[in-house]
Amino acid sequence: MEHTQEPGQHVFLELRARDAWTQRDYGAAREIAGEAQRAADANGDENASWNMAFLQVECLKKEGFFEDAAATAETVRMQPLTQHYPDLAARVSTFLADTLVGMGNLESAVIEARHAVAESEQASGSPDLRIRAQHALIAALAESDQLDDAWEECLRLAELITPDVNSQTAGKAYWVIGNVAYLRRDAATGTDYHRRAASNLSPSNDLDLWARFNRASAALRLAGGVVEPETLECIERAELAASIVGGSERDKLELSLTRAHWLFLTAQYDAAVERLRPICDASSLIASQTAAEAYLLLGQALARSGDALEGLFQLEKSQELFRQSGAPDREAQVGKLIDEVHRRAEA
């Protein structure tokens, strides 16, 4: 006998799925969202079906299944509702751009993010949608070493932050602008924007986001050579928040990498090596450009500890990963470091 869904059953399932998402039980949220999507399809509710399909791809990304998330998002892109409504198309393209960055596919991420911006400009929804798309484009450009283009997009993003924008969205926007400023070696501007971000983001609203912001802020400060008590405070806040919310193995590795960077810049080379080795061993779990950073730090720490030969080996791994990621400036920087280590060894 064919099973039929009770009218409104999909609404109950959707509430359960979103509750599981709020509880950070992403596996359960994905399974329940699948049930809710099927129930919505049976009841002819296209909007609910789309929302639950999109929640499933968000769960996949949270679980660390980036390739599955990207592939499933492509199927959502082909749905009639996505094709018809620019705001939905913008959400999918923004999601894909962020996911492609996480996979280390930076060239495709930039292209997808530009689609997201174009689609968001056609949408009649809230300004948050346009800001999120702009955010994705800046992140993709910055990760692929296109810093001048990224800063131009930052200036456009800053114009979008009006009093109508909610504080959480404004905080994320200030966060990404600060990131690019740090990457451009403008530590004063980077610190200013990250302070604005911190004043808009609240740990009581989203502790997971607060943890990621503090980790990212510390990482960018360290990349800019800002070794100050405020930087260490960011690391400690991120570690405390992460100890409460948990997070994926990828999140834990990225946070450990930030602590390792601090150890390296404060000349604690042996401790940095000890922390970096397990990160590099598990490098398949993180984006290739992030793995390249880990190998770069490990190579430098080993060379400073007196093991130039293994240091060179790790630096060469870093250079190759930056090449694969499409980050030519960082690839060239590692090449200069390799030449420098060779010269020291020969001397």
C-alpha positions as CSV (number, residue, x, y, z in Angstrom):
1,M,0.0,0.0,0.0
2,E,1.4,3.4,-0.9
3,H,2.3,5.6,2.1
4,T,0.9,9.1,2.1
5,Q,2.1,12.0,4.2
6,E,-0.3,13.7,6.6
7,P,-1.0,17.3,5.6
8,G,1.4,19.6,7.5
9,Q,3.8,16.7,8.4
10,H,6.6,18.4,6.6
11,V,6.2,21.6,8.7
12,F,6.7,19.5,11.9
13,L,9.7,17.8,10.3
14,E,11.2,21.1,9.2
15,L,11.0,22.4,12.8
16,R,12.7,19.3,14.1
17,A,15.5,19.7,11.4
18,R,16.1,23.3,12.3
19,D,16.1,22.4,16.0
20,A,18.8,19.8,15.3
21,W,20.8,22.4,13.4
22,T,20.5,24.8,16.3
23,Q,21.8,22.1,18.6
24,R,24.7,21.6,16.1
25,D,23.7,18.0,15.5
26,Y,24.3,18.4,11.7
27,G,24.0,14.7,10.9
28,A,20.5,14.4,12.4
29,A,19.5,17.8,10.9
30,R,20.5,16.5,7.5
31,E,18.5,13.3,7.8
32,I,15.4,15.0,9.2
33,A,15.6,17.6,6.5
34,G,15.7,14.8,3.9
35,E,12.5,13.4,5.4
36,A,10.9,16.9,5.5
37,Q,11.8,17.5,1.8
38,R,10.2,14.2,0.8
39,A,7.1,15.1,2.8
40,A,7.0,18.6,1.3
41,D,7.2,17.1,-2.2
42,A,4.3,14.7,-1.4
43,N,2.2,17.7,-0.3
44,G,3.3,19.9,-3.3
45,D,5.0,22.5,-1.1
46,E,7.8,23.7,-3.4
47,N,9.1,26.4,-1.0
48,A,9.5,24.0,1.9
49,S,11.1,21.4,-0.3
50,W,13.7,24.0,-1.5
51,N,14.4,25.1,2.0
52,M,15.0,21.6,3.2
53,A,17.2,20.7,0.2
54,F,19.3,23.8,0.9
55,L,19.5,22.9,4.6
56,Q,20.9,19.5,3.7
57,V,23.8,21.0,1.7
58,E,24.5,23.4,4.6
59,C,24.7,20.4,6.9
60,L,27.1,18.5,4.6
61,K,29.5,21.5,4.7
62,K,29.3,21.7,8.4
63,E,30.1,18.0,8.6
64,G,33.2,18.6,6.5
65,F,31.9,16.9,3.4
66,F,32.8,19.7,1.1
67,E,32.7,17.8,-2.2
68,D,29.3,16.2,-1.4
69,A,28.0,19.7,-0.4
70,A,29.2,21.2,-3.7
71,A,27.7,18.4,-5.8
72,T,24.4,18.5,-4.0
73,A,24.3,22.3,-4.2
74,E,24.6,22.0,-8.0
75,T,21.4,19.9,-8.0
76,V,19.6,22.6,-5.9
77,R,20.8,25.1,-8.5
78,M,18.9,23.2,-11.2
79,Q,15.6,23.2,-9.3
80,P,12.9,25.3,-11.0
81,L,12.5,27.7,-8.0
82,T,16.3,28.5,-8.1
83,Q,16.1,29.1,-11.8
84,H,13.1,31.5,-11.3
85,Y,14.2,33.5,-8.3
86,P,17.5,35.5,-8.3
87,D,17.6,35.6,-4.5
88,L,17.6,31.8,-4.3
89,A,20.2,31.6,-7.1
90,A,22.4,34.1,-5.2
91,R,22.1,32.0,-2.0
92,V,23.3,28.8,-3.9
93,S,26.1,30.6,-5.7
94,T,27.3,32.2,-2.5
95,F,27.3,28.9,-0.8
96,L,29.2,27.3,-3.7
97,A,31.8,30.0,-3.7
98,D,32.5,29.6,0.0
99,T,32.6,25.8,-0.4
100,L,35.0,26.0,-3.3
101,V,37.3,28.1,-1.2
102,G,37.1,25.4,1.5
103,M,38.1,22.8,-1.1
104,G,41.0,24.9,-2.3
105,N,39.5,25.4,-5.8
106,L,40.1,29.2,-5.8
107,E,39.8,30.0,-9.5
108,S,36.3,28.5,-9.6
109,A,35.4,30.1,-6.3
110,V,36.1,33.6,-7.7
111,I,33.9,32.8,-10.8
112,E,31.1,31.5,-8.7
113,A,31.3,34.5,-6.3
114,R,31.0,36.9,-9.2
115,H,27.8,35.0,-10.2
116,A,26.5,35.4,-6.7
117,V,27.1,39.1,-6.7
118,A,25.4,39.5,-10.1
119,E,22.4,37.4,-9.0
120,S,22.1,39.3,-5.6
121,E,21.9,42.6,-7.5
122,Q,18.9,41.3,-9.4
123,A,17.2,40.1,-6.2
124,S,14.6,42.1,-4.4
125,G,15.4,40.7,-1.0
126,S,17.2,42.2,2.0
127,P,20.6,43.9,1.8
128,D,22.0,41.0,3.8
129,L,21.9,38.8,0.6
130,R,24.0,41.3,-1.4
131,I,26.5,41.6,1.5
132,R,26.9,37.9,1.9
133,A,27.6,37.5,-1.9
134,Q,30.1,40.4,-1.7
135,H,31.7,38.8,1.3
136,A,32.2,35.5,-0.6
137,L,33.8,37.3,-3.6
138,I,36.2,39.2,-1.3
139,A,37.2,35.9,0.5
140,A,37.8,34.1,-2.8
141,L,39.9,37.0,-4.3
142,A,41.9,37.3,-1.1
143,E,42.6,33.6,-0.9
144,S,43.8,33.6,-4.5
145,D,46.2,36.5,-3.8
146,Q,44.3,39.0,-5.8
147,L,44.5,41.5,-3.0
148,D,44.1,44.8,-5.0
149,D,40.9,43.5,-6.5
150,A,39.8,42.2,-3.1
151,W,40.3,45.6,-1.5
152,E,38.3,47.3,-4.2
153,E,35.4,44.9,-3.4
154,C,35.9,45.7,0.3
155,L,35.3,49.4,-0.4
156,R,32.1,48.4,-2.2
157,L,31.1,46.2,0.8
158,A,31.7,49.1,3.2
159,E,29.2,51.2,1.4
160,L,26.6,48.4,1.9
161,I,26.8,48.5,5.7
162,T,23.9,50.8,6.7
163,P,21.9,51.0,9.9
164,D,19.3,48.7,8.2
165,V,21.8,45.8,8.2
166,N,21.6,43.6,11.3
167,S,24.6,43.5,13.6
168,Q,25.6,39.9,12.9
169,T,25.8,40.6,9.1
170,A,27.6,43.9,9.7
171,G,30.1,42.1,12.0
172,K,30.9,39.5,9.3
173,A,31.4,42.3,6.8
174,Y,33.8,44.2,9.0
175,W,35.5,40.9,9.6
176,V,36.3,40.2,6.0
177,I,37.4,43.9,5.3
178,G,39.8,43.6,8.2
179,N,41.1,40.3,6.8
180,V,42.1,41.9,3.5
181,A,43.6,44.9,5.3
182,Y,45.9,42.5,7.3
183,L,46.8,40.6,4.1
184,R,47.8,44.0,2.5
185,R,50.1,44.5,5.5
186,D,47.9,47.3,6.8
187,A,47.8,46.1,10.4
188,A,46.3,49.3,11.8
189,T,43.3,49.2,9.4
190,G,42.9,45.5,9.9
191,T,42.8,45.8,13.7
192,D,40.3,48.7,13.4
193,Y,37.9,46.7,11.3
194,H,38.3,43.5,13.5
195,R,37.4,45.6,16.5
196,R,34.3,46.8,14.7
197,A,33.5,43.2,13.9
198,A,34.0,42.1,17.5
199,S,31.6,44.9,18.7
200,N,28.9,43.6,16.3
201,L,29.3,39.9,16.8
202,S,28.1,38.4,20.0
203,P,29.1,35.0,21.6
204,S,25.5,34.8,23.1
205,N,24.0,34.9,19.5
206,D,26.4,32.4,17.9
207,L,29.2,31.0,19.9
208,D,30.5,28.9,17.0
209,L,30.7,32.1,14.8
210,W,32.4,33.9,17.7
211,A,35.0,31.1,17.9
212,R,35.7,31.2,14.2
213,F,36.0,35.0,14.2
214,N,38.5,35.0,17.0
215,R,40.6,32.3,15.4
216,A,40.5,34.0,12.0
217,S,41.4,37.4,13.6
218,A,44.3,35.8,15.4
219,A,45.5,34.1,12.2
220,L,45.4,37.3,10.2
221,R,47.2,39.3,12.9
222,L,49.9,36.6,13.0
223,A,50.2,36.6,9.3
224,G,50.8,40.4,9.6
225,G,53.4,39.8,12.3
226,V,51.2,41.3,15.0
227,V,52.5,39.4,18.0
228,E,50.7,41.3,20.8
229,P,48.7,40.3,23.9
230,E,45.5,41.1,22.0
231,T,46.4,38.5,19.5
232,L,46.9,35.9,22.2
233,E,43.6,36.9,23.7
234,C,41.9,36.1,20.4
235,I,43.5,32.7,20.3
236,E,42.4,31.9,23.9
237,R,38.9,33.1,23.3
238,A,38.7,30.9,20.2
239,E,40.0,27.9,22.1
240,L,37.6,28.5,25.0
241,A,34.6,28.9,22.7
242,A,35.6,25.8,20.7
243,S,35.9,23.7,23.8
244,I,32.2,24.5,24.5
245,V,30.8,24.1,21.0
246,G,33.0,21.3,19.8
247,G,33.3,21.6,16.0
248,S,34.5,19.4,13.2
249,E,38.0,17.9,13.0
250,R,38.7,20.5,10.4
251,D,37.9,23.3,12.8
252,K,40.1,21.8,15.5
253,L,43.0,21.5,13.0
254,E,42.7,25.1,11.9
255,L,42.6,26.4,15.5
256,S,45.6,24.2,16.4
257,L,47.4,25.7,13.4
258,T,46.8,29.2,14.7
259,R,48.3,28.3,18.1
260,A,51.3,26.8,16.2
261,H,51.8,30.0,14.3
262,W,51.9,31.9,17.6
263,L,54.5,29.4,19.0
264,F,56.6,29.9,15.8
265,L,56.5,33.7,15.9
266,T,57.4,33.7,19.6
267,A,60.5,31.5,18.8
268,Q,59.1,28.4,20.5
269,Y,60.3,26.3,17.5
270,D,60.3,22.8,19.1
271,A,56.8,23.3,20.5
272,A,55.7,24.6,17.1
273,V,57.1,21.5,15.3
274,E,55.4,19.2,17.8
275,R,52.0,20.9,17.2
276,L,52.4,21.1,13.4
277,R,53.3,17.5,12.6
278,P,49.9,16.0,13.4
279,I,48.2,18.9,11.5
280,C,50.3,18.1,8.4
281,D,49.6,14.4,8.8
282,A,45.9,15.2,8.7
283,S,46.2,17.8,6.0
284,S,43.7,16.1,3.7
285,L,41.0,17.3,6.1
286,I,41.7,21.0,5.5
287,A,41.7,23.3,2.4
288,S,44.9,22.8,0.3
289,Q,45.9,26.5,0.8
290,T,45.6,26.0,4.6
291,A,47.6,22.8,4.4
292,A,50.2,24.7,2.5
293,E,50.4,27.2,5.4
294,A,50.9,24.4,7.8
295,Y,53.8,22.8,5.8
296,L,55.3,26.3,5.4
297,L,55.4,26.9,9.2
298,L,56.7,23.3,9.8
299,G,59.5,23.8,7.2
300,Q,60.5,27.2,8.8
301,A,60.3,25.8,12.3
302,L,62.5,22.8,11.4
303,A,65.0,25.0,9.6
304,R,65.2,27.4,12.7
305,S,65.7,24.3,14.9
306,G,68.7,23.2,12.8
307,D,67.1,20.5,10.6
308,A,67.5,22.3,7.3
309,L,67.2,19.2,5.2
310,E,63.7,18.2,6.5
311,G,62.8,21.8,6.6
312,L,63.4,22.1,2.8
313,F,61.3,18.9,2.2
314,Q,58.4,20.5,4.1
315,L,58.8,23.8,2.3
316,E,58.7,22.1,-1.1
317,K,55.4,20.4,-0.1
318,S,54.0,23.8,0.8
319,Q,55.1,25.3,-2.5
320,E,53.4,22.5,-4.4
321,L,50.1,22.9,-2.5
322,F,50.1,26.7,-3.1
323,R,50.6,25.9,-6.8
324,Q,47.7,23.5,-6.8
325,S,45.5,26.0,-5.0
326,G,46.0,28.8,-7.4
327,A,47.9,31.1,-5.0
328,P,50.9,32.2,-7.1
329,D,52.2,35.0,-4.8
330,R,52.4,32.6,-1.9
331,E,54.0,30.0,-4.1
332,A,56.7,32.5,-5.1
333,Q,57.2,33.5,-1.5
334,V,57.9,29.9,-0.5
335,G,60.3,29.6,-3.4
336,K,62.3,32.5,-2.0
337,L,62.4,30.9,1.4
338,I,63.6,27.6,-0.1
339,D,66.5,29.5,-1.9
340,E,67.3,31.2,1.4
341,V,67.5,27.9,3.4
342,H,69.7,26.5,0.6
343,R,72.1,29.4,0.9
344,R,72.2,29.1,4.7
345,A,72.9,25.4,4.5
346,E,75.7,25.9,2.0
347,A,77.2,28.7,4.1
